Each structure stands twice: as structure tokens, then as C-alpha cells.
Amino acid sequence: MIADLRQEGSLKALFPKVRGDALDAVFLNTSGGLTGGDRMRIEAEAGAGAHVVLSSQAAERGYRAHPGEVAEVDVSLNVADGGRIDWMPQETILFDRAAVSRRMHVHLEGDAHAMLVEPLVLGRRAMGETVRSVLFRDQWRVRRDGQLVFADAIRLEGDAVELMAGNATGQGAGALATILLAGPAAVERYARLAPQGTSGASLIADDLLLVRLLARDGFDLRAQMIPVLTALADVPVPRVWRL
């Protein structure tokens, strides 16, 4: 049941047929992408016992920005005790000279669960695209009962090919993803990942599981992500991912 809904500007929400007890919400940026100066804000809340799955209708695109202008995306997720939110947007594709700053704040109460997924593609390899200049910042903060339990930040600035070439960065990858499962189920779900061949999985705490994926391109990244998400989620991967 949707208790409250507000949408404005180019950001819209769609609600496909519910699968089981989860509420599927699919957001759509009708402007077609992000460029310097754009501002996007998403807020979602799951009440006690509620399960919300948030995904995007298509891949988001970060287009060339004018010098000094940065697109900003703010995501705020609040989950009550006993609730769950799965944040599962499709890829963000960054084109040459894109400038995007993204911030995610997650507030959990009690034994609330959240699964956060953010895939990133640096140009479309099949289209011959090379990202030689990019500014991308991605900051995550997760709090449980007001206490900071997870903080992460990614910053890419400059030639993306060179930045991702190092052994300590991307080993030549053109796509990457960060996946975090926060909640009491993290320990049990970690055991499911052993046969998946993920780039890296860490059980940071009994209720925090972090997965990092690196891939040659967006196609290979999805091939890695879908088995991982299937192992971690309580519901199937959103249908929009398979269209």
C-alpha cells in the first residue's frame, strides 16, 4: 500500500504489478539523462513490515557538461524496524566530459534491511565510446538507529581509461558496481556468494555485506550482477532489468 506519493519535474514514478508482498516502484527521468546543473532528489520510506523495491525504467545517462557545472543526485532512504528497501536502479552510463555528483543517505531502525546497488558504465564499449574526461563523485552513508555503520566514497576525475587501468583501481575495467546488504540476513547471504565468482565480497560486520564488481563492459557487468542480486535479494530481479 502506498501511504504517500509526490512527484514533480522530470522525475516520475511508475508502479507495475506487485510480485508477492513487495511494492515495486520504477522511477523514470523523462528528460533522458543528466547534464551539468541538473538536480534530482529521490526520497523513499518503508514502514514496519513493508518491503519496497526501487528500480529505474532504463539506464541513467550522464551527458557532457559545461565546464564548472555538475549534475547532482540526492537519494534518501528511510526504513522502519522490520521493513526493507531494495535500491536497484539500472546502470548509470557516463559519457565523455560528464560531471555527476551523487549522494545516498540511508537511515535504518532496529532490524531493518536495505540492499543498495549502483552499477556504473564508463562509455559504451560496443559503440566505440571512450571516456577521456570525467568527473564522478559517489558518496554513501548508512546509519542504524542514528549511528553511522557504513561510509563509502568513489571519486573519478580525469581520464577514465587511465584511472581504471591500474591494478589497484580497475585493472582495465570499463564498468563497475557496488552492492551493499545491510541487515541481520547478511551472514547467511554471504555464504551464498561463494560460487558466484564475484570480484570481491567482504562481510564487514554480521549485518553488513559489501560486494564490488569489475567488468569489461556493461554486458559483462550484468552477467555478474544478476546472480549476485538473486543470491542477496528476497524477490526476483526487477522485470525492467530483463526487458
ChimeraX commands (.cxc) that place a marker at each C-alpha (Angstrom):
marker #1 position 0.00,0.00,0.00 radius 0.5
marker #1 position 1.28,3.46,-0.93 radius 0.5
marker #1 position 0.81,5.81,2.01 radius 0.5
marker #1 position 2.06,8.98,0.33 radius 0.5
marker #1 position 3.33,9.94,-3.12 radius 0.5
marker #1 position 4.68,13.18,-4.50 radius 0.5
marker #1 position 6.47,13.70,-7.80 radius 0.5
marker #1 position 7.41,16.77,-9.80 radius 0.5
marker #1 position 9.63,17.91,-12.62 radius 0.5
marker #1 position 11.11,15.32,-14.97 radius 0.5
marker #1 position 11.24,12.55,-12.36 radius 0.5
marker #1 position 8.23,10.23,-12.35 radius 0.5
marker #1 position 7.31,7.03,-10.52 radius 0.5
marker #1 position 5.57,4.02,-12.04 radius 0.5
marker #1 position 4.09,1.07,-10.15 radius 0.5
marker #1 position 3.98,-2.20,-12.10 radius 0.5
marker #1 position 2.10,-5.23,-10.88 radius 0.5
marker #1 position 3.23,-6.23,-7.40 radius 0.5
marker #1 position 5.10,-9.53,-7.02 radius 0.5
marker #1 position 4.26,-11.14,-3.72 radius 0.5
marker #1 position 4.33,-8.81,-0.74 radius 0.5
marker #1 position 6.85,-6.31,-2.13 radius 0.5
marker #1 position 5.85,-2.98,-3.69 radius 0.5
marker #1 position 7.66,-2.36,-6.98 radius 0.5
marker #1 position 8.37,1.29,-7.75 radius 0.5
marker #1 position 10.09,2.21,-11.02 radius 0.5
marker #1 position 11.36,5.76,-11.46 radius 0.5
marker #1 position 11.79,7.43,-14.82 radius 0.5
marker #1 position 13.74,10.56,-15.76 radius 0.5
marker #1 position 11.70,11.92,-18.67 radius 0.5
marker #1 position 14.45,14.40,-19.60 radius 0.5
marker #1 position 16.50,11.48,-20.93 radius 0.5
marker #1 position 19.61,11.99,-18.81 radius 0.5
marker #1 position 21.70,14.25,-16.61 radius 0.5
marker #1 position 23.95,17.13,-17.53 radius 0.5
marker #1 position 25.67,19.98,-15.68 radius 0.5
marker #1 position 23.33,21.98,-13.48 radius 0.5
marker #1 position 20.62,19.31,-13.20 radius 0.5
marker #1 position 19.27,18.48,-9.74 radius 0.5
marker #1 position 17.49,15.23,-8.91 radius 0.5
marker #1 position 16.20,14.14,-5.50 radius 0.5
marker #1 position 14.56,10.85,-4.52 radius 0.5
marker #1 position 13.16,10.11,-1.07 radius 0.5
marker #1 position 11.55,6.80,-0.10 radius 0.5
marker #1 position 10.34,5.31,3.16 radius 0.5
marker #1 position 9.37,1.75,4.08 radius 0.5
marker #1 position 7.24,1.36,7.19 radius 0.5
marker #1 position 7.31,-1.51,9.68 radius 0.5
marker #1 position 6.84,-4.80,7.83 radius 0.5
marker #1 position 6.86,-3.12,4.41 radius 0.5
marker #1 position 9.12,-4.15,1.52 radius 0.5
marker #1 position 9.81,-1.64,-1.27 radius 0.5
marker #1 position 11.83,-2.43,-4.40 radius 0.5
marker #1 position 13.05,0.69,-6.21 radius 0.5
marker #1 position 14.42,0.41,-9.73 radius 0.5
marker #1 position 14.74,2.57,-12.84 radius 0.5
marker #1 position 12.90,2.22,-16.14 radius 0.5
marker #1 position 16.16,2.46,-18.08 radius 0.5
marker #1 position 19.84,3.19,-17.62 radius 0.5
marker #1 position 20.56,6.74,-16.44 radius 0.5
marker #1 position 22.89,8.75,-18.65 radius 0.5
marker #1 position 25.41,11.37,-17.68 radius 0.5
marker #1 position 25.99,13.65,-20.68 radius 0.5
marker #1 position 28.70,16.20,-21.45 radius 0.5
marker #1 position 28.54,19.16,-19.06 radius 0.5
marker #1 position 29.74,22.72,-19.46 radius 0.5
marker #1 position 32.94,23.48,-17.53 radius 0.5
marker #1 position 32.25,24.12,-13.84 radius 0.5
marker #1 position 28.71,22.67,-13.94 radius 0.5
marker #1 position 27.90,19.41,-12.15 radius 0.5
marker #1 position 24.68,17.37,-12.10 radius 0.5
marker #1 position 23.64,16.50,-8.54 radius 0.5
marker #1 position 21.65,13.45,-7.43 radius 0.5
marker #1 position 20.49,13.02,-3.82 radius 0.5
marker #1 position 18.88,9.79,-2.58 radius 0.5
marker #1 position 17.40,9.43,0.91 radius 0.5
marker #1 position 16.04,6.08,2.09 radius 0.5
marker #1 position 14.35,5.52,5.46 radius 0.5
marker #1 position 13.42,2.05,6.71 radius 0.5
marker #1 position 11.44,1.37,9.89 radius 0.5
marker #1 position 12.08,-1.58,12.20 radius 0.5
marker #1 position 11.06,-4.75,10.36 radius 0.5
marker #1 position 10.95,-3.05,6.97 radius 0.5
marker #1 position 13.11,-3.43,3.88 radius 0.5
marker #1 position 14.12,-1.32,0.88 radius 0.5
marker #1 position 15.94,-2.70,-2.15 radius 0.5
marker #1 position 17.55,0.12,-4.16 radius 0.5
marker #1 position 18.19,-1.48,-7.56 radius 0.5
marker #1 position 18.46,1.10,-10.35 radius 0.5
marker #1 position 19.86,0.10,-13.71 radius 0.5
marker #1 position 23.28,1.33,-14.80 radius 0.5
marker #1 position 24.46,4.91,-14.84 radius 0.5
marker #1 position 26.30,5.40,-18.13 radius 0.5
marker #1 position 28.85,8.21,-18.14 radius 0.5
marker #1 position 29.77,9.77,-21.46 radius 0.5
marker #1 position 32.88,11.79,-22.23 radius 0.5
marker #1 position 33.03,15.07,-20.26 radius 0.5
marker #1 position 30.16,14.09,-17.96 radius 0.5
marker #1 position 30.10,15.64,-14.48 radius 0.5
marker #1 position 27.89,13.94,-11.87 radius 0.5
marker #1 position 27.88,14.10,-8.05 radius 0.5
marker #1 position 25.69,11.58,-6.24 radius 0.5
marker #1 position 24.91,11.25,-2.53 radius 0.5
marker #1 position 22.99,8.46,-0.79 radius 0.5
marker #1 position 21.81,8.62,2.81 radius 0.5
marker #1 position 20.16,5.55,4.35 radius 0.5
marker #1 position 18.53,5.54,7.78 radius 0.5
marker #1 position 17.66,2.16,9.34 radius 0.5
marker #1 position 15.76,1.44,12.53 radius 0.5
marker #1 position 16.03,-1.72,14.62 radius 0.5
marker #1 position 16.48,-4.78,12.42 radius 0.5
marker #1 position 15.53,-3.04,9.17 radius 0.5
marker #1 position 17.11,-4.30,5.94 radius 0.5
marker #1 position 18.40,-2.40,2.93 radius 0.5
marker #1 position 20.07,-3.66,-0.22 radius 0.5
marker #1 position 21.81,-0.96,-2.24 radius 0.5
marker #1 position 23.02,-1.46,-5.80 radius 0.5
marker #1 position 24.77,1.08,-8.03 radius 0.5
marker #1 position 26.18,-0.08,-11.38 radius 0.5
marker #1 position 28.38,2.32,-13.36 radius 0.5
marker #1 position 29.43,2.08,-17.02 radius 0.5
marker #1 position 32.19,4.30,-18.41 radius 0.5
marker #1 position 31.08,4.71,-22.01 radius 0.5
marker #1 position 29.54,2.04,-24.22 radius 0.5
marker #1 position 32.39,-0.12,-25.46 radius 0.5
marker #1 position 30.27,-1.68,-28.22 radius 0.5
marker #1 position 29.63,1.83,-29.60 radius 0.5
marker #1 position 33.33,2.66,-29.60 radius 0.5
marker #1 position 32.94,5.29,-26.87 radius 0.5
marker #1 position 35.98,6.30,-24.80 radius 0.5
marker #1 position 35.66,8.46,-21.69 radius 0.5
marker #1 position 38.79,10.62,-21.65 radius 0.5
marker #1 position 37.45,13.30,-19.32 radius 0.5
marker #1 position 35.01,12.71,-16.48 radius 0.5
marker #1 position 34.04,13.97,-13.05 radius 0.5
marker #1 position 32.12,11.48,-10.94 radius 0.5
marker #1 position 31.61,11.51,-7.17 radius 0.5
marker #1 position 29.54,8.92,-5.31 radius 0.5
marker #1 position 29.10,9.12,-1.53 radius 0.5
marker #1 position 27.18,6.64,0.65 radius 0.5
marker #1 position 26.28,6.99,4.32 radius 0.5
marker #1 position 24.28,4.31,6.16 radius 0.5
marker #1 position 23.08,4.79,9.74 radius 0.5
marker #1 position 21.29,2.39,12.05 radius 0.5
marker #1 position 19.41,3.90,14.98 radius 0.5
marker #1 position 21.26,7.13,14.37 radius 0.5
marker #1 position 24.75,5.58,14.44 radius 0.5
marker #1 position 26.97,5.62,11.35 radius 0.5
marker #1 position 27.63,1.98,10.36 radius 0.5
marker #1 position 28.90,2.33,6.78 radius 0.5
marker #1 position 30.57,5.08,4.77 radius 0.5
marker #1 position 31.94,4.86,1.26 radius 0.5
marker #1 position 33.10,7.25,-1.44 radius 0.5
marker #1 position 34.20,6.88,-5.04 radius 0.5
marker #1 position 35.79,9.72,-6.98 radius 0.5
marker #1 position 36.81,9.61,-10.63 radius 0.5
marker #1 position 38.26,12.81,-12.05 radius 0.5
marker #1 position 40.26,12.99,-15.25 radius 0.5
marker #1 position 40.89,10.38,-17.94 radius 0.5
marker #1 position 38.68,7.42,-17.02 radius 0.5
marker #1 position 40.71,4.99,-19.10 radius 0.5
marker #1 position 43.90,5.88,-17.24 radius 0.5
marker #1 position 42.16,5.98,-13.86 radius 0.5
marker #1 position 40.74,2.47,-14.32 radius 0.5
marker #1 position 43.90,0.97,-15.79 radius 0.5
marker #1 position 45.82,0.49,-12.54 radius 0.5
marker #1 position 45.92,-2.81,-10.66 radius 0.5
marker #1 position 44.78,-1.00,-7.50 radius 0.5
marker #1 position 41.85,0.70,-9.25 radius 0.5
marker #1 position 40.04,-1.07,-12.07 radius 0.5
marker #1 position 42.54,-3.37,-13.80 radius 0.5
marker #1 position 41.31,-2.01,-17.13 radius 0.5
marker #1 position 37.60,-2.40,-16.35 radius 0.5
marker #1 position 35.07,-0.26,-18.18 radius 0.5
marker #1 position 32.22,-1.00,-15.77 radius 0.5
marker #1 position 31.86,-1.48,-12.03 radius 0.5
marker #1 position 29.23,-1.94,-9.35 radius 0.5
marker #1 position 28.92,-1.56,-5.59 radius 0.5
marker #1 position 26.39,-3.71,-3.73 radius 0.5
marker #1 position 25.67,-3.44,-0.01 radius 0.5
marker #1 position 23.34,-5.60,2.06 radius 0.5
marker #1 position 22.63,-4.14,5.50 radius 0.5
marker #1 position 20.61,-6.24,7.90 radius 0.5
marker #1 position 20.60,-9.42,10.01 radius 0.5
marker #1 position 20.44,-11.63,6.89 radius 0.5
marker #1 position 23.92,-10.54,5.74 radius 0.5
marker #1 position 25.77,-13.51,7.27 radius 0.5
marker #1 position 23.53,-16.12,5.70 radius 0.5
marker #1 position 23.53,-14.40,2.28 radius 0.5
marker #1 position 27.33,-14.13,2.30 radius 0.5
marker #1 position 27.55,-17.93,2.20 radius 0.5
marker #1 position 25.50,-17.96,-1.00 radius 0.5
marker #1 position 28.09,-15.85,-2.85 radius 0.5
marker #1 position 30.95,-18.38,-2.74 radius 0.5
marker #1 position 30.21,-19.96,-6.15 radius 0.5
marker #1 position 29.32,-16.71,-7.89 radius 0.5
marker #1 position 32.85,-15.59,-8.80 radius 0.5
marker #1 position 32.37,-12.01,-7.68 radius 0.5
marker #1 position 35.25,-9.59,-7.94 radius 0.5
marker #1 position 35.23,-9.15,-4.17 radius 0.5
marker #1 position 32.90,-9.72,-1.23 radius 0.5
marker #1 position 33.50,-8.69,2.38 radius 0.5
marker #1 position 31.43,-9.41,5.47 radius 0.5
marker #1 position 32.26,-6.15,7.23 radius 0.5
marker #1 position 30.04,-7.00,10.20 radius 0.5
marker #1 position 27.38,-9.58,10.96 radius 0.5
marker #1 position 24.82,-7.23,9.43 radius 0.5
marker #1 position 26.92,-5.62,6.65 radius 0.5
marker #1 position 27.92,-7.34,3.41 radius 0.5
marker #1 position 29.78,-5.42,0.71 radius 0.5
marker #1 position 30.35,-6.64,-2.85 radius 0.5
marker #1 position 32.49,-4.92,-5.51 radius 0.5
marker #1 position 32.26,-5.96,-9.15 radius 0.5
marker #1 position 34.53,-5.07,-12.07 radius 0.5
marker #1 position 33.78,-5.93,-15.67 radius 0.5
marker #1 position 34.97,-5.23,-19.20 radius 0.5
marker #1 position 31.69,-3.54,-20.17 radius 0.5
marker #1 position 28.03,-3.17,-19.21 radius 0.5
marker #1 position 27.03,-6.52,-20.70 radius 0.5
marker #1 position 29.62,-8.43,-18.72 radius 0.5
marker #1 position 28.73,-6.45,-15.60 radius 0.5
marker #1 position 25.10,-7.55,-15.80 radius 0.5
marker #1 position 26.19,-11.14,-16.26 radius 0.5
marker #1 position 27.98,-10.85,-12.91 radius 0.5
marker #1 position 25.37,-8.76,-11.11 radius 0.5
marker #1 position 22.21,-10.74,-11.72 radius 0.5
marker #1 position 23.40,-13.94,-9.96 radius 0.5
marker #1 position 24.71,-11.85,-7.06 radius 0.5
marker #1 position 21.46,-9.91,-6.70 radius 0.5
marker #1 position 19.47,-13.13,-6.95 radius 0.5
marker #1 position 21.51,-14.54,-4.06 radius 0.5
marker #1 position 21.08,-11.44,-1.88 radius 0.5
marker #1 position 17.50,-10.34,-2.57 radius 0.5
marker #1 position 14.24,-11.76,-1.23 radius 0.5
marker #1 position 12.48,-11.09,-4.55 radius 0.5
marker #1 position 13.43,-11.63,-8.22 radius 0.5
marker #1 position 15.48,-9.01,-10.03 radius 0.5
marker #1 position 13.03,-6.31,-11.27 radius 0.5
marker #1 position 11.50,-7.12,-14.64 radius 0.5
marker #1 position 12.74,-3.84,-16.12 radius 0.5
marker #1 position 16.28,-5.26,-15.89 radius 0.5
marker #1 position 15.35,-8.02,-18.32 radius 0.5
marker #1 position 13.50,-6.04,-20.98 radius 0.5
marker link #1:1,2 radius 0.2
marker link #1:2,3 radius 0.2
marker link #1:3,4 radius 0.2
marker link #1:4,5 radius 0.2
marker link #1:5,6 radius 0.2
marker link #1:6,7 radius 0.2
marker link #1:7,8 radius 0.2
marker link #1:8,9 radius 0.2
marker link #1:9,10 radius 0.2
marker link #1:10,11 radius 0.2
marker link #1:11,12 radius 0.2
marker link #1:12,13 radius 0.2
marker link #1:13,14 radius 0.2
marker link #1:14,15 radius 0.2
marker link #1:15,16 radius 0.2
marker link #1:16,17 radius 0.2
marker link #1:17,18 radius 0.2
marker link #1:18,19 radius 0.2
marker link #1:19,20 radius 0.2
marker link #1:20,21 radius 0.2
marker link #1:21,22 radius 0.2
marker link #1:22,23 radius 0.2
marker link #1:23,24 radius 0.2
marker link #1:24,25 radius 0.2
marker link #1:25,26 radius 0.2
marker link #1:26,27 radius 0.2
marker link #1:27,28 radius 0.2
marker link #1:28,29 radius 0.2
marker link #1:29,30 radius 0.2
marker link #1:30,31 radius 0.2
marker link #1:31,32 radius 0.2
marker link #1:32,33 radius 0.2
marker link #1:33,34 radius 0.2
marker link #1:34,35 radius 0.2
marker link #1:35,36 radius 0.2
marker link #1:36,37 radius 0.2
marker link #1:37,38 radius 0.2
marker link #1:38,39 radius 0.2
marker link #1:39,40 radius 0.2
marker link #1:40,41 radius 0.2
marker link #1:41,42 radius 0.2
marker link #1:42,43 radius 0.2
marker link #1:43,44 radius 0.2
marker link #1:44,45 radius 0.2
marker link #1:45,46 radius 0.2
marker link #1:46,47 radius 0.2
marker link #1:47,48 radius 0.2
marker link #1:48,49 radius 0.2
marker link #1:49,50 radius 0.2
marker link #1:50,51 radius 0.2
marker link #1:51,52 radius 0.2
marker link #1:52,53 radius 0.2
marker link #1:53,54 radius 0.2
marker link #1:54,55 radius 0.2
marker link #1:55,56 radius 0.2
marker link #1:56,57 radius 0.2
marker link #1:57,58 radius 0.2
marker link #1:58,59 radius 0.2
marker link #1:59,60 radius 0.2
marker link #1:60,61 radius 0.2
marker link #1:61,62 radius 0.2
marker link #1:62,63 radius 0.2
marker link #1:63,64 radius 0.2
marker link #1:64,65 radius 0.2
marker link #1:65,66 radius 0.2
marker link #1:66,67 radius 0.2
marker link #1:67,68 radius 0.2
marker link #1:68,69 radius 0.2
marker link #1:69,70 radius 0.2
marker link #1:70,71 radius 0.2
marker link #1:71,72 radius 0.2
marker link #1:72,73 radius 0.2
marker link #1:73,74 radius 0.2
marker link #1:74,75 radius 0.2
marker link #1:75,76 radius 0.2
marker link #1:76,77 radius 0.2
marker link #1:77,78 radius 0.2
marker link #1:78,79 radius 0.2
marker link #1:79,80 radius 0.2
marker link #1:80,81 radius 0.2
marker link #1:81,82 radius 0.2
marker link #1:82,83 radius 0.2
marker link #1:83,84 radius 0.2
marker link #1:84,85 radius 0.2
marker link #1:85,86 radius 0.2
marker link #1:86,87 radius 0.2
marker link #1:87,88 radius 0.2
marker link #1:88,89 radius 0.2
marker link #1:89,90 radius 0.2
marker link #1:90,91 radius 0.2
marker link #1:91,92 radius 0.2
marker link #1:92,93 radius 0.2
marker link #1:93,94 radius 0.2
marker link #1:94,95 radius 0.2
marker link #1:95,96 radius 0.2
marker link #1:96,97 radius 0.2
marker link #1:97,98 radius 0.2
marker link #1:98,99 radius 0.2
marker link #1:99,100 radius 0.2
marker link #1:100,101 radius 0.2
marker link #1:101,102 radius 0.2
marker link #1:102,103 radius 0.2
marker link #1:103,104 radius 0.2
marker link #1:104,105 radius 0.2
marker link #1:105,106 radius 0.2
marker link #1:106,107 radius 0.2
marker link #1:107,108 radius 0.2
marker link #1:108,109 radius 0.2
marker link #1:109,110 radius 0.2
marker link #1:110,111 radius 0.2
marker link #1:111,112 radius 0.2
marker link #1:112,113 radius 0.2
marker link #1:113,114 radius 0.2
marker link #1:114,115 radius 0.2
marker link #1:115,116 radius 0.2
marker link #1:116,117 radius 0.2
marker link #1:117,118 radius 0.2
marker link #1:118,119 radius 0.2
marker link #1:119,120 radius 0.2
marker link #1:120,121 radius 0.2
marker link #1:121,122 radius 0.2
marker link #1:122,123 radius 0.2
marker link #1:123,124 radius 0.2
marker link #1:124,125 radius 0.2
marker link #1:125,126 radius 0.2
marker link #1:126,127 radius 0.2
marker link #1:127,128 radius 0.2
marker link #1:128,129 radius 0.2
marker link #1:129,130 radius 0.2
marker link #1:130,131 radius 0.2
marker link #1:131,132 radius 0.2
marker link #1:132,133 radius 0.2
marker link #1:133,134 radius 0.2
marker link #1:134,135 radius 0.2
marker link #1:135,136 radius 0.2
marker link #1:136,137 radius 0.2
marker link #1:137,138 radius 0.2
marker link #1:138,139 radius 0.2
marker link #1:139,140 radius 0.2
marker link #1:140,141 radius 0.2
marker link #1:141,142 radius 0.2
marker link #1:142,143 radius 0.2
marker link #1:143,144 radius 0.2
marker link #1:144,145 radius 0.2
marker link #1:145,146 radius 0.2
marker link #1:146,147 radius 0.2
marker link #1:147,148 radius 0.2
marker link #1:148,149 radius 0.2
marker link #1:149,150 radius 0.2
marker link #1:150,151 radius 0.2
marker link #1:151,152 radius 0.2
marker link #1:152,153 radius 0.2
marker link #1:153,154 radius 0.2
marker link #1:154,155 radius 0.2
marker link #1:155,156 radius 0.2
marker link #1:156,157 radius 0.2
marker link #1:157,158 radius 0.2
marker link #1:158,159 radius 0.2
marker link #1:159,160 radius 0.2
marker link #1:160,161 radius 0.2
marker link #1:161,162 radius 0.2
marker link #1:162,163 radius 0.2
marker link #1:163,164 radius 0.2
marker link #1:164,165 radius 0.2
marker link #1:165,166 radius 0.2
marker link #1:166,167 radius 0.2
marker link #1:167,168 radius 0.2
marker link #1:168,169 radius 0.2
marker link #1:169,170 radius 0.2
marker link #1:170,171 radius 0.2
marker link #1:171,172 radius 0.2
marker link #1:172,173 radius 0.2
marker link #1:173,174 radius 0.2
marker link #1:174,175 radius 0.2
marker link #1:175,176 radius 0.2
marker link #1:176,177 radius 0.2
marker link #1:177,178 radius 0.2
marker link #1:178,179 radius 0.2
marker link #1:179,180 radius 0.2
marker link #1:180,181 radius 0.2
marker link #1:181,182 radius 0.2
marker link #1:182,183 radius 0.2
marker link #1:183,184 radius 0.2
marker link #1:184,185 radius 0.2
marker link #1:185,186 radius 0.2
marker link #1:186,187 radius 0.2
marker link #1:187,188 radius 0.2
marker link #1:188,189 radius 0.2
marker link #1:189,190 radius 0.2
marker link #1:190,191 radius 0.2
marker link #1:191,192 radius 0.2
marker link #1:192,193 radius 0.2
marker link #1:193,194 radius 0.2
marker link #1:194,195 radius 0.2
marker link #1:195,196 radius 0.2
marker link #1:196,197 radius 0.2
marker link #1:197,198 radius 0.2
marker link #1:198,199 radius 0.2
marker link #1:199,200 radius 0.2
marker link #1:200,201 radius 0.2
marker link #1:201,202 radius 0.2
marker link #1:202,203 radius 0.2
marker link #1:203,204 radius 0.2
marker link #1:204,205 radius 0.2
marker link #1:205,206 radius 0.2
marker link #1:206,207 radius 0.2
marker link #1:207,208 radius 0.2
marker link #1:208,209 radius 0.2
marker link #1:209,210 radius 0.2
marker link #1:210,211 radius 0.2
marker link #1:211,212 radius 0.2
marker link #1:212,213 radius 0.2
marker link #1:213,214 radius 0.2
marker link #1:214,215 radius 0.2
marker link #1:215,216 radius 0.2
marker link #1:216,217 radius 0.2
marker link #1:217,218 radius 0.2
marker link #1:218,219 radius 0.2
marker link #1:219,220 radius 0.2
marker link #1:220,221 radius 0.2
marker link #1:221,222 radius 0.2
marker link #1:222,223 radius 0.2
marker link #1:223,224 radius 0.2
marker link #1:224,225 radius 0.2
marker link #1:225,226 radius 0.2
marker link #1:226,227 radius 0.2
marker link #1:227,228 radius 0.2
marker link #1:228,229 radius 0.2
marker link #1:229,230 radius 0.2
marker link #1:230,231 radius 0.2
marker link #1:231,232 radius 0.2
marker link #1:232,233 radius 0.2
marker link #1:233,234 radius 0.2
marker link #1:234,235 radius 0.2
marker link #1:235,236 radius 0.2
marker link #1:236,237 radius 0.2
marker link #1:237,238 radius 0.2
marker link #1:238,239 radius 0.2
marker link #1:239,240 radius 0.2
marker link #1:240,241 radius 0.2
marker link #1:241,242 radius 0.2
marker link #1:242,243 radius 0.2
view
